[in-house]
Amino acid sequence: MKKTSIALTVAALTIFAAPLSSNTSQFFGINSAQAESMSVATGMIKGAGGNYQGEGNVKIVKKDDGKFAVELSDFSSTSGPDLKVFLVAASGLKKGADVIAGKHVNLGALKSTTGSQSYDLPEGANPEDFNSVAIFCEKYTVLFSSADLK
């Protein structure tokens, strides 16, 4: 009896796990080219230095509805007042003045200093116009962290 149930278990696992191991994306209705095309730009968040630290990953994605969003993952930041997420046209941000010197878009208040989070781009904002994401104290014009986008 044990041999029969072990054989049935192995057969069931083979039948149901094979589609997952051979091509998980197609099993769930998307191919790998579609999955990759959803990400428009990526970068790594780095702290501005001193008391202002941050780390994590950022990407701009095109959502199913055609709109774009900035997604932070594995994210952490030093706490501070009035922290916002900004998309910035310039790259290589070093200080707060760099964030607001040129074209930029305020995506809203930082939702949390840790964890994954998402921020929708406003209507009309073209992700191709921006080269950085910044975690920025708007009240005191202080850059906490940023990521150059590729």
C-alpha positions as CSV (number, residue, x, y, z in Angstrom):
1,M,0.0,0.0,0.0
2,K,2.8,2.4,0.9
3,K,4.5,1.8,-2.5
4,T,1.3,2.5,-4.4
5,S,0.6,5.8,-2.6
6,I,4.2,6.9,-3.0
7,A,4.0,6.1,-6.7
8,L,0.7,8.0,-7.0
9,T,2.2,11.0,-5.2
10,V,5.3,11.1,-7.5
11,A,3.0,10.8,-10.6
12,A,0.8,13.7,-9.4
13,L,3.8,15.9,-8.6
14,T,5.2,15.2,-12.0
15,I,2.0,16.1,-13.8
16,F,1.3,19.3,-11.8
17,A,4.9,20.5,-11.3
18,A,6.1,20.0,-14.9
19,P,4.3,23.1,-16.3
20,L,5.8,25.2,-13.4
21,S,9.3,24.0,-13.9
22,S,9.4,24.1,-17.7
23,N,8.0,27.7,-18.1
24,T,6.3,29.3,-15.2
25,S,5.6,32.6,-17.1
26,Q,3.6,30.8,-19.8
27,F,1.8,28.7,-17.2
28,F,0.4,31.9,-15.7
29,G,-0.5,33.4,-19.1
30,I,2.4,35.7,-19.9
31,N,5.6,35.0,-21.7
32,S,9.0,36.2,-20.5
33,A,9.2,39.0,-23.1
34,Q,6.0,40.5,-21.8
35,A,7.2,40.2,-18.2
36,E,10.4,42.0,-19.0
37,S,8.7,44.7,-21.1
38,M,6.6,45.8,-18.1
39,S,9.7,47.3,-16.5
40,V,10.6,50.6,-18.2
41,A,13.7,51.6,-16.1
42,T,15.6,50.3,-13.0
43,G,18.1,51.6,-10.5
44,M,19.6,51.1,-7.1
45,I,18.9,53.5,-4.3
46,K,21.9,54.9,-2.4
47,G,22.0,57.3,0.6
48,A,23.2,60.8,0.1
49,G,25.7,60.3,2.9
50,G,26.2,61.5,6.4
51,N,22.9,61.3,8.4
52,Y,20.9,60.6,5.2
53,Q,21.0,56.9,4.4
54,G,18.9,54.8,2.1
55,E,19.1,51.6,0.1
56,G,17.0,49.4,-2.1
57,N,15.8,48.9,-5.6
58,V,13.6,51.1,-7.8
59,K,11.9,50.5,-11.1
60,I,9.4,52.2,-13.3
61,V,6.8,49.8,-14.5
62,K,4.0,50.0,-17.1
63,K,0.9,48.6,-15.5
64,D,-1.8,46.6,-17.1
65,D,-4.0,49.7,-17.5
66,G,-1.2,51.5,-19.5
67,K,-0.3,53.8,-16.6
68,F,3.2,54.0,-15.1
69,A,4.3,53.6,-11.5
70,V,7.5,53.9,-9.5
71,E,8.1,50.8,-7.4
72,L,10.5,50.6,-4.4
73,S,11.6,47.2,-3.2
74,D,14.0,46.0,-0.5
75,F,13.8,49.6,0.6
76,S,14.9,51.4,3.7
77,S,15.6,55.0,4.5
78,T,16.6,57.2,7.4
79,S,13.5,58.8,8.9
80,G,13.0,62.5,8.4
81,P,10.3,65.2,8.1
82,D,8.3,65.8,5.0
83,L,9.9,63.0,3.0
84,K,8.6,62.7,-0.6
85,V,9.3,60.6,-3.7
86,F,10.4,62.6,-6.7
87,L,11.1,61.8,-10.3
88,V,13.9,64.0,-11.5
89,A,15.2,64.7,-15.0
90,A,18.8,65.1,-13.9
91,S,21.0,62.2,-12.9
92,G,23.9,62.0,-10.4
93,L,22.0,63.9,-7.7
94,K,24.3,65.1,-4.8
95,K,22.2,67.6,-2.8
96,G,18.6,68.8,-2.4
97,A,19.0,71.7,-4.8
98,D,19.8,69.2,-7.6
99,V,16.3,67.7,-7.1
100,I,14.4,70.9,-7.8
101,A,16.8,72.7,-10.1
102,G,15.3,71.2,-13.2
103,K,12.3,69.2,-14.4
104,H,10.9,67.1,-11.6
105,V,7.6,65.5,-10.4
106,N,6.5,65.0,-6.8
107,L,4.9,61.6,-6.6
108,G,3.8,62.1,-3.0
109,A,4.7,61.5,0.6
110,L,7.0,58.5,1.3
111,K,4.6,55.8,2.6
112,S,7.1,54.1,4.8
113,T,10.8,54.2,5.6
114,T,11.0,50.4,5.0
115,G,9.5,47.9,2.6
116,S,8.0,47.7,-0.8
117,Q,5.8,50.5,-2.0
118,S,4.4,51.9,-5.3
119,Y,3.7,55.5,-6.5
120,D,1.6,56.2,-9.6
121,L,2.9,58.8,-12.1
122,P,0.5,61.6,-12.8
123,E,-1.3,61.8,-16.1
124,G,1.0,63.2,-18.8
125,A,4.2,62.3,-17.0
126,N,6.5,60.5,-19.5
127,P,8.9,58.2,-17.7
128,E,11.4,58.6,-20.5
129,D,11.8,62.3,-19.4
130,F,13.3,61.3,-16.0
131,N,16.7,59.9,-15.1
132,S,16.5,59.7,-11.3
133,V,14.3,58.9,-8.4
134,A,14.9,60.8,-5.2
135,I,13.8,60.5,-1.6
136,F,13.7,64.1,-0.7
137,C,12.8,66.3,2.3
138,E,10.7,69.0,0.6
139,K,10.4,71.2,3.7
140,Y,14.2,71.7,4.2
141,T,15.4,70.9,0.6
142,V,17.5,67.9,1.7
143,L,18.3,64.9,-0.4
144,F,18.1,61.6,1.6
145,S,18.8,59.1,-1.1
146,S,18.5,58.7,-4.9
147,A,18.8,56.2,-7.7
148,D,20.0,56.9,-11.3
149,L,17.7,55.0,-13.7
150,K,18.9,52.9,-16.6
